[in-house]
């Protein structure tokens, strides 16, 4: 049974929970930002000091939402951008527009674009299923990877020291074996004939050499001429140099491919649903797509944290908006909200501003250690009447009825009630 007086115990607070300026210096990109939850998040982010780009396929709706946000938060910088998340080239163009407008890349990215409708699975065409998967799953992949890829490209890549390739020398061909040349026949050596011995000739003795007489040298000192004193050269007069006029330094806007662009990291937030983990009847395309989105965030939370990025998910329960309730129920918005509240333990549905407060906290520096988290924001709905429940009728049992049940069970087990 749901709480009958939720307004007493679970009041709705729609004002920003964080202090003013908590998102100052942040640039946020919110897909699906013209209506519903996206518009609520954009409004709260702007109130907290962020510059916000809202994106969707309908530019007129975005411009209207931007005007409403500016009225709520005077001086807020809001950029409406027409975007189809199914096309990666348009996502790249959107990121360029944000960088050109705000002078930096977004450091908050909220994947909120969605598509869903209620229908029996056997009535779905392949194109209907593909449309939901393309928007919800592949659209989230496009926005996430494109936004992250630009930041990864800007980071200076480490130079890899490659070992020089060693050229393989061809194996030497074996030399053909040469046949040994036949040895030439040697002629027999003849013994030399002995010549008759002759008497040695006597050499005459050499005469002793006489030393030549040297003439005495006259000692004469040369007269030295005095060196004239060098006249000092007059220093040339220098003309005063005119100081060149300094040109004013031009401040150039950093380009997306400029490696000197200041990188501020990035936090990614995706909006899914609790049934992404256990499925849901009649919304099969949405269920399989949202499950993929959650696993995308889990995977990148560990892989890309080293690049200054973190990834988290909010899985909201029933939060009435025109877009969501209009496609999931034939009833009016008020009737749908009232009926959904009976299936929530807290007795009421959520409000877009409440989810926006949670999103602002998760994207702020207050939650800088939050990574890879999936936060169910459903008032406990997924645990109400789930598989382990023994029936909703137990909520309406009186005290006497519970006494009768206890006695019946004890009679079956043969155990008496404890006196303690």
C-alpha positions as CSV (number, residue, x, y, z in Angstrom):
1,X,0.0,0.0,0.0
2,X,1.2,3.5,-0.9
3,X,1.5,6.2,1.6
4,X,-1.8,8.0,1.9
5,X,-0.4,11.4,3.1
6,X,2.8,11.9,1.0
7,X,2.5,15.7,1.3
8,X,2.9,15.4,5.1
9,X,6.0,13.1,5.1
10,X,7.5,13.6,1.6
11,X,7.1,17.3,0.7
12,X,8.1,18.5,-2.8
13,X,10.9,21.0,-2.9
14,X,11.5,22.6,-6.3
15,X,14.1,25.2,-5.5
16,X,17.8,24.5,-6.2
17,X,19.5,22.4,-3.5
18,X,23.0,23.5,-4.1
19,X,24.4,26.9,-3.2
20,X,24.3,29.7,-5.8
21,X,27.2,29.5,-8.2
22,X,27.9,25.8,-7.7
23,X,28.1,25.3,-11.5
24,X,29.9,28.5,-12.3
25,X,32.5,27.9,-15.0
26,X,30.7,24.8,-16.3
27,X,29.4,24.4,-19.8
28,X,26.6,21.9,-20.1
29,X,25.2,20.2,-23.2
30,X,21.7,18.7,-22.6
31,X,20.1,16.6,-25.3
32,X,16.3,16.6,-25.3
33,X,16.7,19.9,-23.5
34,X,13.6,21.7,-24.9
35,X,10.9,19.8,-22.9
36,X,10.3,17.7,-19.8
37,X,13.2,16.5,-17.7
38,X,15.8,18.1,-20.1
39,X,14.2,21.6,-19.7
40,X,14.0,21.2,-16.0
41,X,17.7,20.3,-15.8
42,X,18.7,23.1,-18.1
43,X,16.7,25.6,-15.8
44,X,18.4,24.4,-12.6
45,X,21.9,24.3,-14.2
46,X,21.4,27.9,-15.4
47,X,20.2,29.0,-11.9
48,X,23.4,27.6,-10.5
49,X,25.7,29.5,-12.9
50,X,26.3,27.1,-15.8
51,X,26.2,28.1,-19.4
52,X,23.8,25.7,-21.1
53,X,23.3,24.4,-24.6
54,X,20.0,22.6,-25.2
55,X,19.7,20.4,-28.2
56,X,16.9,18.5,-30.0
57,X,15.4,18.2,-33.5
58,X,12.8,21.0,-33.1
59,X,14.5,24.4,-33.0
60,X,11.3,26.3,-32.4
61,X,10.6,24.4,-29.2
62,X,14.2,25.0,-28.1
63,X,14.0,28.7,-28.7
64,X,10.8,28.9,-26.6
65,X,12.4,26.9,-23.8
66,X,15.5,29.2,-23.9
67,X,13.3,32.3,-23.5
68,X,11.6,30.7,-20.5
69,X,14.9,29.8,-18.9
70,X,16.2,33.3,-19.4
71,X,13.1,34.7,-17.7
72,X,13.6,32.4,-14.7
73,X,17.3,33.1,-14.5
74,X,18.1,36.6,-15.8
75,X,21.5,36.9,-17.5
76,X,21.7,33.1,-18.2
77,X,23.6,32.1,-21.3
78,X,21.5,29.6,-23.2
79,X,22.3,28.2,-26.6
80,X,19.6,26.4,-28.5
81,X,21.0,23.9,-31.1
82,X,19.1,21.9,-33.6
83,X,20.5,18.3,-33.4
84,X,19.5,14.8,-34.4
85,X,21.6,12.5,-32.2
86,X,21.4,9.7,-34.7
87,X,23.8,11.5,-37.0
88,X,27.4,11.7,-35.7
89,X,28.4,14.5,-38.0
90,X,25.7,16.7,-36.6
91,X,26.9,15.9,-33.1
92,X,30.4,17.1,-34.0
93,X,29.0,20.2,-35.5
94,X,27.1,20.9,-32.3
95,X,30.2,20.6,-30.2
96,X,31.9,23.1,-32.5
97,X,29.0,25.5,-32.1
98,X,29.3,25.3,-28.3
99,X,33.0,25.9,-28.4
100,X,32.6,28.9,-30.7
101,X,29.8,30.4,-28.5
102,X,31.3,29.8,-25.0
103,X,35.0,29.6,-25.8
104,X,35.4,26.1,-24.3
105,X,34.1,22.6,-24.8
106,X,31.3,21.3,-22.7
107,X,32.4,19.7,-19.4
108,X,28.9,18.5,-18.6
109,X,27.1,16.2,-21.1
110,X,23.6,15.0,-20.2
111,X,22.2,12.3,-22.5
112,X,18.5,12.8,-22.1
113,X,17.2,12.4,-25.7
114,X,14.7,9.5,-25.8
115,X,12.0,7.8,-27.7
116,X,9.4,5.4,-26.4
117,X,5.8,4.3,-26.8
118,X,3.7,1.5,-25.4
119,X,2.8,-1.3,-27.8
120,X,2.5,-5.1,-28.0
121,X,5.8,-6.6,-29.2
122,X,4.2,-8.6,-32.0
123,X,2.8,-5.4,-33.5
124,X,6.2,-3.7,-33.8
125,X,7.7,-3.3,-37.2
126,X,11.5,-3.7,-37.6
127,X,11.6,0.1,-38.4
128,X,9.8,1.0,-35.2
129,X,12.3,-1.0,-33.1
130,X,15.2,0.4,-35.1
131,X,14.0,4.0,-34.5
132,X,14.0,3.6,-30.7
133,X,17.3,1.9,-30.7
134,X,18.9,4.5,-32.9
135,X,17.7,7.4,-30.8
136,X,18.2,6.0,-27.3
137,X,21.2,3.7,-27.6
138,X,23.1,4.8,-30.7
139,X,22.3,8.5,-30.1
140,X,23.8,8.2,-26.6
141,X,26.9,6.5,-28.0
142,X,27.3,9.2,-30.7
143,X,27.0,12.1,-28.2
144,X,29.2,10.4,-25.6
145,X,32.0,9.3,-27.9
146,X,32.0,12.4,-30.0
147,X,32.2,14.7,-27.0
148,X,35.0,12.6,-25.5
149,X,36.9,12.0,-28.7
150,X,37.5,15.8,-29.2
151,X,38.9,16.0,-25.7
152,X,41.0,13.0,-26.3
153,X,42.4,14.5,-29.5
154,X,43.3,17.6,-27.7
155,X,45.5,15.8,-25.2
156,X,49.1,15.5,-26.4
157,X,49.7,11.9,-27.3
158,X,52.8,10.3,-25.7
159,X,55.6,9.7,-28.2
160,X,56.2,6.1,-28.5
161,X,59.8,5.0,-28.9
162,X,59.7,2.5,-31.6
163,X,62.5,0.1,-32.1
164,X,64.1,0.4,-35.6
165,X,63.0,-2.3,-37.9
166,X,65.8,-4.8,-38.5
167,X,66.1,-5.8,-42.1
168,X,66.4,-9.5,-42.5
169,X,69.6,-10.4,-44.4
170,X,69.0,-13.0,-47.1
171,X,70.6,-16.3,-46.3
172,X,73.9,-16.6,-48.1
173,X,73.7,-19.1,-50.9
174,X,76.0,-22.0,-50.4
175,X,79.1,-21.7,-52.6
176,X,79.5,-24.5,-55.1
177,X,82.3,-26.9,-54.2
178,X,85.2,-26.4,-56.6
179,X,87.1,-29.3,-57.8
180,X,90.8,-29.1,-56.8
181,X,93.1,-28.1,-59.6
182,X,95.6,-30.8,-60.5
183,X,99.1,-30.0,-59.2
184,X,101.5,-29.1,-62.0
185,X,104.4,-31.5,-62.4
186,X,107.5,-30.0,-60.9
187,X,110.9,-30.2,-62.6
188,X,113.7,-31.6,-60.5
189,X,115.9,-29.0,-59.0
190,X,119.5,-28.9,-60.3
191,X,122.3,-28.4,-57.8
192,X,124.4,-25.2,-58.4
193,X,127.9,-25.6,-59.7
194,X,130.6,-24.6,-57.2
195,X,132.7,-21.5,-58.4
196,X,136.4,-21.4,-57.6
197,X,137.3,-19.3,-54.6
198,X,138.9,-15.9,-55.3
199,X,141.1,-13.8,-53.0
200,X,139.3,-10.9,-51.3
201,X,140.4,-7.3,-52.3
202,X,141.8,-5.1,-49.5
203,X,140.2,-1.7,-49.1
204,X,142.5,1.4,-48.4
205,X,142.2,3.0,-45.0
206,X,140.3,6.4,-45.0
207,X,142.2,9.7,-44.2
208,X,141.1,11.5,-40.9
209,X,138.9,14.5,-41.4
210,X,140.2,18.0,-40.4
211,X,137.8,20.5,-38.7
212,X,137.4,23.8,-40.6
213,X,138.6,27.0,-38.8
214,X,135.7,29.4,-37.8
215,X,136.0,33.2,-38.2
216,X,135.0,35.2,-35.1
217,X,131.6,36.9,-35.3
218,X,131.3,40.7,-34.6
219,X,128.9,41.5,-31.8
220,X,126.7,44.5,-32.7
221,X,123.5,45.6,-30.9
222,X,120.8,46.8,-33.3
223,X,119.4,50.3,-32.6
224,X,115.7,50.2,-31.6
225,X,113.4,53.0,-32.8
226,X,110.9,54.2,-30.2
227,X,107.3,53.3,-31.0
228,X,105.1,56.3,-31.4
229,X,102.2,56.5,-29.0
230,X,98.9,55.6,-30.6
231,X,96.4,58.4,-30.9
232,X,93.1,57.6,-29.3
233,X,90.3,57.1,-31.9
234,X,87.4,59.5,-31.3
235,X,84.2,57.6,-30.4
236,X,81.5,58.1,-33.0
237,X,78.4,59.9,-31.9
238,X,75.4,57.5,-31.8
239,X,72.0,58.8,-33.0
240,X,69.2,58.1,-30.5
241,X,67.1,55.1,-31.6
242,X,63.3,55.6,-31.9
243,X,61.4,53.0,-29.9
244,X,59.0,51.1,-32.2
245,X,55.4,51.3,-31.4
246,X,54.2,48.1,-29.7
247,X,51.3,46.4,-31.6
248,X,48.4,45.4,-29.4
249,X,48.2,41.7,-28.8
250,X,45.2,40.0,-30.4
251,X,43.4,37.5,-28.3
252,X,42.6,34.5,-30.5
253,X,39.8,32.2,-29.8
254,X,41.1,28.6,-29.3
255,X,40.1,26.3,-32.1
256,X,38.8,22.8,-31.4
257,X,42.0,21.3,-32.8
258,X,44.3,23.6,-30.7
259,X,46.3,21.5,-28.2
260,X,46.8,24.5,-26.0
261,X,43.0,24.6,-25.2
262,X,42.5,24.4,-21.5
263,X,41.0,21.0,-20.7
264,X,38.6,20.9,-17.8
265,X,37.6,17.2,-17.8
266,X,34.0,16.2,-18.3
267,X,31.2,14.4,-16.5
268,X,28.6,12.4,-18.5
269,X,25.1,11.8,-17.1
270,X,22.6,9.5,-18.8
271,X,18.9,9.2,-18.1
272,X,17.5,5.7,-18.2
273,X,14.9,3.7,-16.3
274,X,14.8,1.0,-13.5
275,X,13.3,-1.5,-16.0
276,X,16.5,-1.4,-18.0
277,X,17.9,-4.1,-15.6
278,X,15.0,-6.5,-15.6
279,X,12.9,-5.7,-18.7
280,X,9.4,-4.5,-19.1
281,X,6.4,-5.7,-21.1
282,X,5.1,-3.6,-24.0
283,X,8.1,-1.3,-24.1
284,X,10.7,-3.8,-25.4
285,X,12.6,-1.4,-27.7
286,X,13.1,1.0,-24.9
287,X,14.1,-1.7,-22.4
288,X,16.9,-3.1,-24.6
289,X,18.1,0.3,-25.5
290,X,18.3,1.7,-21.9
291,X,20.1,-1.5,-20.8
292,X,22.8,-0.8,-23.4
293,X,23.1,2.8,-22.2
294,X,23.7,1.7,-18.6
295,X,26.4,-0.7,-19.7
296,X,28.0,2.0,-21.9
297,X,28.4,4.1,-18.8
298,X,29.7,1.3,-16.7
299,X,32.3,0.4,-19.3
300,X,33.6,3.9,-19.8
301,X,33.6,4.7,-16.1
302,X,36.6,2.5,-15.8
303,X,38.2,3.0,-19.2
304,X,38.1,6.8,-19.5
305,X,38.4,8.0,-16.0
306,X,42.2,8.3,-16.6
307,X,41.3,11.0,-19.1
308,X,39.5,13.2,-16.5
309,X,36.0,11.8,-17.3
310,X,33.4,10.2,-15.1
311,X,30.1,8.5,-16.1
312,X,26.9,8.2,-14.1
313,X,23.2,7.3,-14.6
314,X,19.9,8.4,-13.1
315,X,17.1,5.9,-13.6
316,X,13.8,7.8,-12.7
317,X,10.5,6.2,-12.0
318,X,7.2,7.9,-12.8
319,X,7.8,11.6,-13.3
320,X,4.9,13.0,-15.2
321,X,5.8,15.0,-18.3
322,X,3.8,15.6,-21.4
323,X,6.2,13.7,-23.6
324,X,6.6,10.6,-21.5
325,X,3.1,10.1,-20.2
326,X,1.5,11.1,-23.5
327,X,3.1,8.1,-25.3
328,X,2.8,5.6,-22.5
329,X,-0.8,5.9,-21.5
330,X,-4.1,6.7,-23.2
331,X,-5.2,8.6,-20.1
332,X,-4.7,12.4,-19.5
333,X,-1.5,13.6,-17.7
334,X,-3.4,14.1,-14.4
335,X,-5.1,10.7,-14.6
336,X,-1.8,9.0,-15.4
337,X,0.0,10.6,-12.5
338,X,-2.7,9.7,-10.1
339,X,-2.8,6.1,-11.2
340,X,1.0,5.8,-11.1
341,X,1.2,7.2,-7.6
342,X,-0.7,4.2,-6.3
343,X,2.2,2.0,-7.4
344,X,4.8,4.0,-5.6
345,X,5.4,3.3,-1.8
346,X,5.9,7.0,-1.1
347,X,2.4,7.6,-2.5
348,X,3.2,10.2,-5.1
349,X,5.1,10.7,-8.4
350,X,8.3,12.5,-8.7
351,X,8.7,16.1,-10.0
352,X,11.0,17.2,-12.8
353,X,12.6,19.8,-10.5
354,X,13.5,17.1,-8.0
355,X,15.3,15.1,-10.6
356,X,17.1,18.3,-11.8
357,X,18.4,18.8,-8.3
358,X,19.8,15.3,-8.2
359,X,21.4,15.8,-11.7
360,X,23.0,19.1,-10.7
361,X,24.6,17.4,-7.6
362,X,25.9,14.5,-9.6
363,X,27.4,16.8,-12.3
364,X,28.9,19.2,-9.8
365,X,32.3,19.0,-8.1
366,X,30.5,18.1,-4.9
367,X,30.1,14.6,-6.4
368,X,33.6,14.4,-8.0
369,X,34.2,11.0,-6.5
370,X,30.9,9.6,-7.9
371,X,31.7,7.4,-11.0
372,X,30.0,4.4,-12.5
373,X,26.9,4.8,-10.3
374,X,23.3,4.1,-11.4
375,X,20.9,5.9,-9.1
376,X,17.3,4.7,-9.0
377,X,15.1,7.7,-8.4
378,X,11.7,6.0,-8.3
379,X,10.3,6.3,-4.8
380,X,10.9,2.6,-4.3
381,X,8.5,1.6,-7.1
382,X,10.6,-1.2,-8.4
383,X,10.4,-3.0,-5.1
384,X,6.6,-2.6,-4.7
385,X,4.8,-5.9,-5.7
386,X,7.9,-7.4,-7.2
387,X,8.5,-11.1,-7.6
388,X,9.0,-11.8,-3.9
389,X,5.8,-10.1,-2.9
390,X,3.0,-12.3,-1.5
391,X,0.2,-10.1,-2.7
392,X,-1.2,-6.6,-2.3
393,X,-4.1,-7.8,-0.2
394,X,-1.8,-8.2,2.8
395,X,-1.6,-4.4,3.1
396,X,-5.3,-4.2,3.9
397,X,-5.3,-6.9,6.7
398,X,-6.6,-5.8,10.1
399,X,-5.0,-6.8,13.4
400,X,-7.7,-9.4,14.1
401,X,-7.1,-10.9,10.7
402,X,-3.4,-11.2,11.3
403,X,-4.2,-12.9,14.7
404,X,-6.3,-15.5,12.8
405,X,-3.5,-16.1,10.3
406,X,-1.0,-16.5,13.1
407,X,-3.1,-19.1,14.9
408,X,-3.7,-21.1,11.7
409,X,0.1,-21.2,11.0
410,X,0.9,-22.2,14.6
411,X,-1.7,-24.9,14.4
412,X,0.0,-26.4,11.3
413,X,3.5,-26.2,12.9
414,X,2.5,-27.3,16.4
415,X,4.3,-24.5,18.0
416,X,2.9,-22.3,20.8
417,X,3.3,-18.5,21.0
418,X,6.3,-17.4,22.9
419,X,5.6,-15.7,26.3
420,X,8.7,-13.5,26.0
